[in-house]
Amino acid sequence: MDEQKRGRIESTIQKELGIIIERDLDVDPNLLITITRVEFSPDNRQANIRTSVFPEQEQEKTLALLNTSAKSFIRPLQKRIRMGYIPHLIFIYDPGIVHNARVQELIEKNKESR
């Protein structure tokens, strides 16, 4: 599969999986789950779903729930994107959003101290 096509599929899975999780996963409505990136393995058999969770203290429990629910997302994904084979979904923590928020906080503190 060429890189452009792979990128489109990863982006589509990211978008559709976010919709499916928001609609179908039974979690606290105050919990924010964000799919930040989808990355296929070289053989396209596995997809690492980079995920951030807010509030951060719910991250471990939420990732465990997502990983145990991963198989239940396959059929809705197949219906929404009409792709014959959906790779095995593995949800992993993406610290990027938390890191960016921390950097922004430090920048604001620096501005205030001037």
Summary of the structure (lengths in Angstrom):
residues: 114
radius of gyration: 16.3
end to end distance: 52.3
largest distance: 57.6
contacts: 291
relative contact order: 0.17
helix: 58%
strand: 21%
